[in-house]
């Protein structure tokens, strides 16, 4: 008689991962750490990231330079392998470069001098329990004082940690 032994791929019980995000609350491109509070793949979790957004690429601009963002938020995943994701949070932002008075751009989201904006998030996340790769797509309106709501969205690809 023979015995067969197989190796089971074990991933973080917290669903911890790093994600590269395009658009979304972090700006044009951002990198995030995402994890759950409990030892589950779904449920309540958090994300923290670092993003970058050139002034003149995301909207009409009379300035040249870059905005750095630090988005932090809470999220909740419903489902198994295919998840519905809801979330909310805020982002600190700081810009540098050649900044002049944009007289004709009074409601410019990234250039108005505010250092904080809030966001909500609704989306889909594909995160099978037995795989490392995760993908997600979402809509994420951005809110800032004195500026109309910016309807936004994005997508990301992530790699889950092994135990």
HELIX and SHEET records of a PDB file:
HELIX    1   1 UNK A   55  UNK A   58  1                                   4    
SHEET    1   A10 UNK A 147  UNK A 150  0                                        
SHEET    2   A10 UNK A 142  UNK A 144 -1                                        
SHEET    3   A10 UNK A 116  UNK A 126 -1                                        
SHEET    4   A10 UNK A  82  UNK A  98 -1                                        
SHEET    5   A10 UNK A  64  UNK A  79 -1                                        
SHEET    6   A10 UNK A  43  UNK A  54 -1                                        
SHEET    7   A10 UNK A  29  UNK A  36 -1                                        
SHEET    8   A10 UNK A  17  UNK A  23 -1                                        
SHEET    9   A10 UNK A 153  UNK A 160 -1                                        
SHEET   10   A10 UNK A 133  UNK A 139 -1                                        
END                                                                             
